[in-house]
Structures are given as C-alpha cells and as structure tokens.
C-alpha cells in the first residue's frame, strides 16, 4: 500500500513550485500538496504566521481524512512541518526539511525583509514581479510580500520554535541543506540537528537555496531513502 506524503512549499511560494518533485515522487507515494493561506491565490487566513500555516495543514489533512502523514517541507514549509510535529505529534510520522531557516534574530529578520520590497522588485526585477503576480494575483502578491515581511520581523523578535522545542520532537527527521545555500547557514542547521533526538543532516551537492536550483534527482533519492 502506497504511503501518503505531504509537500509543503516555502515563503512567497505556492504548491506549484513543488510540481516537478511531486511528479517524480508520485511513482512511490500518494503525494499531497496545497498552498498556505495567502499564497497561490488562496485567501488570507485570520492571521499570517507559522501558527496559521500549521492550522492550514491540519485543515488539509482533515479534508482528506488523513490521520498521520510523512512530510517534506521546503524552506518555510520545513519550519511548519516541525511546528506541527511539536504541537500535534500524532499527525506527523517522518519529516524531511530542505533549506529551512532556523535562526531568527532582529538583525537577521531585518536583512531578510529587505528582499521583500514590492516597489524595488517591480523596478529592478520586473520578470520576478510578473512571476509573483501570476502565482499570487495581480495585487495580492504585494500584500503577500508585506505580510511575509511583518511575519519575519516578529519571528526575529520571538521565534515560534526554540531549541528546547526541537528537543521534544521525537519523529525521525532529515535536515537537508543545499551545498551552496546563500540564505541558510550550516551552523544554524547543525545546531538544530543537535537538539532533535532522532535526526540526520545531509548536504545536497550541486544545489542552491531556490527550489528551482536544486538537484532534483539527488533530492528524490534523499526523500525515498528515509520514507
């Protein structure tokens, strides 16, 4: 019987950014994906934070009648997966994260939100602005960037997950970091790895942080090897 596997996308992304991975994994699993509220033309929820995205995930699982599932989370999706495991452990079997930003401080958050200015993106990277508009909606993409920036600044002040929280997560976890990830450090990933009771850390060669610049063949191998 095929196992269920849920793919969770990253910040300012949507489920379509994982379509290639979903297709590749569908040979071995019943693969699920959805867009968090406020992403991919989904309506915004009551709030815009990790807790809301955890609620979105619970709602999706409930709608499909899924009691427990394996999860692959890219970037922010990995953070949501671990947050779900911390607060609803009965829902999560195994977790794989790729390029998840674990360390948040006011300084880090301030640096990250500089890349989320919609006016600057429109002026300097019009092709990226057009892609965001197509993915999220002609005007909603600007709202999405603004809300994401606000969320990151709040995470910088108080992280939704602490090192003590990671220590209480009992699920098998594999933390994957792209060899040339320019956003997430190996140091912060290994720090979390030390606190997770049941985990492995893997470097993904020939890959960068953007999912479009990941070696999909190697990523599929890493997912299949644990799930």
N, C-alpha and C positions, 0 to 999 in steps of 0.2 A: 504494500500500500504506500503510495507517494506521501511524503511528508509535506506539511504546509510551511511555507517560507514567506515572510513579510519583508519587503524592501521599503525603507524609509529614506526619503530624499533630504537634501541639505537646505540651508537657509537661502532664500530668494530663488529656490528651485521649485520643482514640481515632479510629479510621478513620471512624466515623460523623459526626464533626464536619466532615468534608470531603465528605459525601454530595451536597450541593447542587452544589458545584463539580464533583464527579465526573460528575454527570448532565449538567451543562452542557457539559463538555469531551468527553463520550463521542461527540458528533457528529463530532468531528475526530480523536480518538485512541483507541487501546486503553488505557483508563485503569485503573491498578492502585492498590490501597491495602491496607494491613494495619495492625494495631495492634502497636506495640512490646511487647516482653515486659513484663508487669506492668501493662499498660493494656488497657482494654476487655475485661476478664475473661480475658485471656491470662495464662498462668502466668508467674511471675517467672523470669528467667534466672539464670545463675550469678553475675552481677553486675548492678548497676544504675547505668549510666553511659553516656556517649556512645559509648564503645568497644563496649559490649554492644548498643546500638541499631544501630550500624554492622554488627555481626555479624548482628543480626536482619534487616537489609536485604539483606545478602549471601545469607542463607539463603532469603529470599523470592525473590530473583532466580533463584537456583539451582533452586528448586522449580518455577519457571515456565519454565525453560530460556532465560532472558533473558541475553544476553551483555553488552549495553550499553543504557543507557536514559537518557532525559531525566527530570529530577526537579524537582518543585515541593515545597518544604518550608516549611511554616508554623511560625513561631516556632522551637521546638527542632528541628523537622523540617528546617529550613534548615541548622541547625548540623550535624546528622547528615549531610545531603547533602554539605556542604563537607568534613566529616571523611572521608567515603567517597571523595571526589574526591582528597583529599590522599594517602590511603593505598592506594587501589585505583583509580587514574585510568583504567584500562582499562574499568572498569564504568560510567563516567559520561560522558554526552555533554554536554548543557547543563543548567544549574542556574538555577532561579528561587527566591529566598527572599522571604518576606513576614514582616515583624515579628520578625526574628531578633535575639536579644540577643547581641551580640558581646563586649561588655566585661564582664569579671567580675573583681571585686576582693573582698577580705574584707568591705568595707563594703557594697558592692552586694549581695552574696550574703546578708548578714545582714538587709538591708532586705527582700529578696525573700521569704525564708523566713518572715517574719512573717505573710505571707498564706496560709501553708500549715498553720496550726494547726487540726486537725480539730475540737477541742473548741470553739474560738471560732466556727468555721464552723457547727457544729451549733446553737450557742446564738444566734448573731446573724444567720445567713443559712440558715435551715432548708431553704428551697427549693433552694438551691445544694447543700446537703448531700445532699438527696434525689436530685438530678440526678446527683451523683457516685456515689452508691450504686447507682443504676440503671445507670450506664455501666460501673462497675468491679466491682461486687459489694458486698453489704451491709457487709462488714467490710474487704474488700481496699482500698477507697478510702482508708481511714485509713492502711493500710500504704503505699499508693502515695504519699500526701502526705508521710509521714515519710521514705521513701526519696528522694523528689524533693528534699526539704529538705537531706538529707545530701549528695546529689549536688551541689546548688548550692553548698553551703559548700565542698566540695572543689574545685569549679571556681573559686571565689573565691580559693582558695589557689594553684591551678595550672590555668590554662586549657588544655583539650585542644588548642586551636588557638592559635598565636601569629601575630603579624603576619608573621613570616618564613615560616610555613606557608602563609599566604594567597598570598604572593608566588610560591610554587611551583605553585599551582593554575592550569593552563593552559586549562581549559574556559571556554567562554563563560558568563558569569554575569550575571544581572539581579537587583539588590538592590532590593526594593520596601519602602517604609516608609509606613504609613498616615499621612495628614496630621495626625491628632490622636492618634498613638500615645502613650500615657501610660507605657509601660514601656521602650521603646527610643528612644534619642536619635538625632537626625540626625547629630550629631557622631561617635558611635561607628560608625555605618553608613558615613559618608563616609570615615572613617579606614581601614576595611577595604577600601572601594571603591578607595582609592588604591593599595593593595597588590596587588589582584587584577589580573593582567596584561590580562585580556580581560573587561571588565565594563561595565555601565551601572547608573546609580542612578535610581530613579523614585519620586516621591511619589504616593501613591494618595489622591486627593481624597475628601472626604466619608466618611472611614473612621477607625475606631479600632483598637486592638490586638486585641480579641477577634474571632475569625473570624466570629462572629455579627453583628458591627457593621462588616463590610467591604462595600464596594460591589462586589458580585459581578460585575455587568456590566462594570465597569471592570477588575476583576482578570482576568476571562476574556480581555479584549482584550489585556492586557499579556502574558499567557501565550502566546496564539496568535501574537502579533507576533514572538516570538523562537523558538518551537519549530515 
